């Protein structure tokens, strides 16, 4: 399994691309993450689950560079990752969505998706201001990428609509489009289906599988809907009160007594 494996449905799972090694994260006297290790493999859908307050979003923020752990290391492509700012992490090919939608409400869907191309823009500010030569060609190429993603996520009909006028489920899809516009190798999804109805969840599940299958994008996601997690994920890591209590395939996690106790026990709100 060191160099990868093939899933039951024929998808290729590759070698480890990111590894969390003994991560501990504190906020003052509060320990949000305590000595957790797990890895993410190329091409897989890796779920991070746990009750409210388990430290899942904090872990995603460590992966994306928003938080720097006091102990442990993040390894990326076989080497320790130095302390980087979030935009530098994005330049490494890591994009994310947020638990609370973070879009530009007054801008159109297309313009929001175009902001995901910022890490791909090479021309300087002066060239962009006058929109000539290389800057014009770059803008055209970036717009073509954005339009392809809009088509892929089936939101062509709202491409010129201000995001603030969209229902919640479509806003979540636009946020996914913006993340995909960065052409990430690793896509982090923080509760992509929170607040959605059944039909919206089915659509988002389909798009997540399509992104993984057609683009070959490695995905790490946080999700509370256990049915969704078990259907989508190749492997699942389970957190509870900042500790790791389970790690394995959906079937292994489903039968783990510690995981059962955590989900059937007292609420962590």
C-alpha positions in Angstrom: 0.0 0.0 0.0 3.0 2.3 0.3 2.9 3.3 -3.3 -0.9 3.2 -3.6 -3.7 0.9 -4.4 -6.9 0.5 -6.5 -10.3 0.9 -4.9 -13.2 -1.6 -5.5 -14.7 0.8 -8.1 -11.4 0.9 -10.0 -10.1 4.3 -8.9 -6.3 4.7 -8.4 -5.1 5.8 -4.9 -1.5 6.9 -5.0 1.3 7.5 -2.5 1.1 9.8 0.5 1.0 13.5 -0.5 0.5 15.0 2.9 1.2 13.7 6.4 0.2 15.2 9.8 2.8 14.1 12.3 2.0 14.4 16.0 0.1 17.7 15.6 -0.7 19.6 18.8 -2.5 22.9 18.6 -3.3 25.1 21.6 -5.2 28.3 22.1 -4.0 29.6 25.5 -4.9 26.8 27.9 -7.3 25.1 25.5 -5.9 22.1 23.6 -7.8 22.0 20.3 -5.7 19.2 18.8 -3.6 16.7 20.8 -0.9 14.6 19.2 -2.7 13.6 16.1 -1.1 11.8 13.1 -2.7 10.8 9.8 -1.9 11.0 6.1 -3.7 11.9 2.9 -3.0 9.9 -0.3 -3.1 11.1 -3.9 -6.4 10.7 -5.6 -8.4 9.7 -2.5 -11.4 11.3 -0.7 -10.3 11.6 2.9 -12.9 12.5 5.5 -12.3 14.1 8.9 -15.3 13.6 11.2 -16.2 13.9 14.8 -18.8 15.5 17.2 -19.0 19.3 17.5 -16.0 20.7 19.2 -13.8 17.8 18.2 -11.1 20.0 16.5 -11.9 19.2 12.9 -11.9 22.7 11.5 -8.8 23.5 13.5 -7.1 20.6 11.8 -8.2 21.9 8.4 -6.8 25.3 9.3 -3.5 23.6 10.1 -3.4 21.9 6.7 -4.2 25.2 4.9 -1.7 27.2 6.9 -4.1 29.4 8.8 -2.9 27.9 12.1 0.6 26.9 13.0 0.8 24.0 15.5 2.9 24.3 18.6 4.1 20.7 18.2 4.4 18.3 15.3 5.0 18.8 11.6 3.1 19.0 8.4 4.9 17.0 5.7 4.1 17.7 2.0 5.3 15.5 -0.8 7.8 13.7 1.5 9.4 16.7 3.2 8.6 18.9 6.2 6.6 22.0 5.2 8.1 25.2 6.5 5.9 27.8 8.1 4.0 29.4 5.3 1.3 32.1 4.9 -2.1 30.9 3.6 -1.5 32.4 0.2 1.8 30.5 -0.1 0.0 27.3 0.8 -2.5 28.1 -2.0 0.4 28.5 -4.4 1.5 25.0 -3.5 -1.8 23.7 -5.0 -4.0 23.6 -1.9 -7.4 25.2 -2.1 -10.4 25.2 0.3 -14.0 26.1 1.0 -15.2 27.4 4.3 -17.8 26.3 6.8 -19.4 29.8 6.7 -19.7 30.9 3.0 -17.0 33.4 2.2 -18.0 34.9 -1.2 -18.2 38.5 -2.5 -21.9 39.0 -2.3 -22.1 42.0 -4.6 -20.1 40.4 -7.4 -21.4 38.1 -10.1 -20.9 34.3 -10.0 -18.3 34.6 -12.8 -16.4 37.3 -11.1 -16.3 35.3 -7.8 -15.0 32.2 -9.7 -12.4 34.4 -11.4 -11.0 35.4 -8.0 -9.9 31.8 -7.6 -7.5 32.3 -10.5 -5.4 34.9 -8.6 -2.7 32.4 -7.7 -2.4 31.6 -11.4 -1.8 35.2 -12.6 1.8 36.1 -13.5 1.6 39.5 -15.1 2.3 42.5 -13.0 -0.1 45.1 -11.6 0.9 47.7 -14.3 0.3 45.3 -17.2 -3.1 44.3 -15.7 -4.1 47.9 -15.3 -3.7 48.6 -19.0 -4.8 45.1 -20.0 -2.4 44.8 -22.9 -0.3 42.0 -24.3 0.5 39.2 -21.9 -2.0 40.5 -19.3 -4.8 40.4 -21.8 -3.9 36.9 -23.0 -3.7 35.8 -19.4 -7.1 37.2 -18.5 -8.6 35.5 -21.5 -7.1 32.1 -20.6 -8.2 32.5 -16.9 -11.7 33.4 -18.0 -11.9 30.2 -20.2 -10.9 28.1 -17.2 -13.6 29.8 -15.1 -16.2 29.2 -17.7 -15.3 25.5 -18.0 -15.8 25.1 -14.3 -19.1 27.0 -14.4 -20.2 24.5 -17.1 -18.9 21.6 -15.1 -20.9 22.5 -12.0 -24.0 23.3 -14.1 -24.4 27.0 -13.0 -24.3 28.5 -16.5 -27.7 30.1 -16.0 -26.6 32.2 -13.0 -23.1 33.1 -14.2 -24.0 36.8 -14.4 -26.1 36.9 -11.2 -24.9 38.7 -8.1 -24.0 36.0 -5.5 -26.0 37.9 -2.9 -29.2 37.0 -4.7 -28.6 33.3 -4.8 -30.1 30.6 -2.5 -27.8 29.0 0.0 -27.3 25.7 -1.9 -26.1 27.5 -5.0 -23.8 29.7 -3.0 -22.1 26.6 -1.8 -21.7 25.4 -5.3 -20.2 28.8 -6.4 -17.7 28.5 -3.5 -16.7 25.1 -4.8 -16.3 26.6 -8.3 -14.0 29.3 -6.9 -11.8 26.7 -5.2 -11.6 24.6 -8.3 -10.6 27.7 -10.4 -7.3 27.5 -8.6 -6.7 24.1 -10.1 -5.8 22.5 -6.8 -4.0 19.2 -6.3 -5.5 19.0 -2.8 -9.0 20.4 -2.2 -10.1 21.0 1.4 -13.9 21.1 1.9 -15.2 22.4 5.3 -18.7 21.0 5.7 -19.7 21.4 2.0 -23.2 20.2 2.7 -24.1 22.0 5.9 -27.5 23.4 5.8 -28.5 21.7 2.5 -31.7 19.8 1.8 -31.6 16.2 0.5 -31.7 17.2 -3.1 -28.9 19.7 -2.7 -26.8 17.2 -0.8 -27.2 14.6 -3.6 -26.1 17.2 -6.2 -23.0 18.2 -4.1 -22.1 14.6 -3.5 -22.2 14.0 -7.2 -20.0 17.0 -8.0 -17.5 16.0 -5.3 -17.2 12.5 -6.8 -16.9 14.0 -10.3 -14.1 16.4 -9.3 -12.2 13.5 -7.8 -12.8 11.3 -10.8 -12.5 13.7 -13.7 -9.9 16.1 -12.4 -8.0 13.6 -10.3 -8.2 16.0 -7.4 -7.3 14.7 -3.9 -10.0 15.8 -1.5 -10.1 16.1 2.3 -13.5 17.0 3.7 -15.2 17.6 7.0 -18.8 16.5 7.0 -21.4 15.8 9.7 -23.8 13.7 7.6 -22.5 10.2 8.3 -24.4 8.8 5.3 -22.6 11.1 3.0 -19.2 10.4 4.6 -19.7 6.6 4.3 -20.8 6.9 0.7 -18.1 9.3 -0.5 -14.9 8.5 1.4 -12.1 6.1 0.8 -10.7 6.6 4.3 -12.0 8.3 7.4 -10.1 9.8 10.4 -12.3 10.4 13.5 -11.6 13.1 16.1 -13.1 13.6 19.6 -12.1 16.3 22.0 -9.0 17.0 20.0 -7.8 13.4 19.9 -7.9 10.8 17.2 -10.1 7.9 18.1 -10.4 6.1 14.8 -8.8 5.9 11.3 -9.5 3.5 8.5 -12.0 2.6 5.8 -15.7 3.6 6.3 -16.4 0.0 7.2 -13.6 -0.1 9.8 -14.7 3.2 11.3 -18.4 2.2 11.4 -17.5 -0.8 13.6 -15.1 1.0 15.9 -16.5 1.0 19.4 -14.8 4.3 20.4 -16.4 6.0 17.3 -19.8 4.5 18.2 -19.5 5.8 21.8 -18.5 9.3 20.6 -21.5 9.6 18.3 -24.0 8.1 20.6 -22.7 9.7 23.8 -23.2 13.2 25.2 -23.3 16.2 22.8 -20.1 18.3 22.8 -21.9 21.6 22.1 
